[in-house]
Amino acid sequence: MSLDIGIIGLEMSGRTTIFNCLTSAEVGTGRSRQEENIGIARVPDARVDRLREMFKSRKAVYGEVKYVDLGASLKNAARDFNLSGKLLSELGATDALLCVVRAFTDESVPHPQGSIDPARDIEAMELELAFSDMAIIERRLERLASQLKGAKAADRPALEGEAVILGKIKTGLEEGVPLRRQPLDGEELKKISSYQFLSAKPMLTVLNIGEEELGQAKQMEESLNLRFGDEGHRVVALAGKLEMELAGLDDESKQAFLDDFQIEEPGLSKVIRTSFDLLGLISFLTTGEDESRAWPIPRNTPAPQAAGRIHSDIERGFIRAEVVHYDDLVRLGGYAGARKEGVFRVEGKNYIVEDGDVINFLFNV
């Protein structure tokens, strides 16, 4: 499945620097840049590398994430930023938002608000996303009121029901509750799914720190997650400039760089891992002589639908799935050991695929 993440942020926050370090791009970071940039990032997965080594696969294929640097700034906090129709449409089409917040100090790049305050800037972002949703709701409520005046009796319940749901959401937004945290039931969510409200999207806030803040990164993350984090929102700290340098290094130099700066894992890995968690994604694996590959799927996906990620014919003609977990396969040195140990299994249509399952699908069409 394709995973699209839109990057937005405050002016002078380092959006494009973060985009570059995630995608290994070399986009200029000039202040006046407003055009969008698109980059594809390979999802790091050491399991794919290990399977390729074990089964002598000709190639390794990883999951991919498309990052779109939309050139969108929250100018002057909550007052002067307006989402254009084009930008709003592009943001609405993404699976999640990555919001860059500045925590680095640089006298040559003054903060538009005059000071560094990540908590203030996160609140500003949340406020702007809520404003965008409220504007959509207000326009729709006006149209509903007009439609209700001349509506037939049979059509009135649906229109009135939609107005009630939108009014409920609007009240929550006015009280500072983003849509992703509002207690809507499945039917209500279904009725508003076409609106693509921004505050409903999973959001990953990247705290763009400097080298000087590396020692406080974990504490800053914990503090801001305690205040702003929820099931659909996480805050991670990332040293943008250092990570951009890291993205262009070979593996040996990269590890030395990480050790020198005491960075536990590259920013790409951290952002991807957190993004997958926010979106409820896992990966199953396939391996063989041709390739070893990771296949991202939503959590709780049944085996036939997982097979459909590979090819629709496999889903249509699904017979059964031969499954062994990656940890068991590696621990036992391959399929022979897994069969002997009894951890190689045959699963049917109702099997729910788990993260790290290594699967061979049998089908007939």
Secondary structure by P-SEA (a helix, b strand, c coil): cbbbbbbbbccccaaaaaaaaaccccccccccccbbbbbbbccccaaaaaaaaaacccbbbbbbbbbbccccccccccccccccaaaaaaaaaccbbbbbbbcccccccccccccccaaaaaaaaaaaaaaaaaaaaaaaaaaaaaaaacccccaaaaaaaaaaaaaaaaaaaaaccccccccccaaaaaaacccccccccbbbbbcccccccccaaaaaaaaaaaccccccbbbbbbaaaaaaaaaaccaaaaaaaaaaacccccaaaaaaaaaaaaabbbbbbcccccccbbbbbcccccaaaaaaaacaaaaaaccccccccaaaaaaaccaaaaaaaccccccccccccccccbbbbbbcc
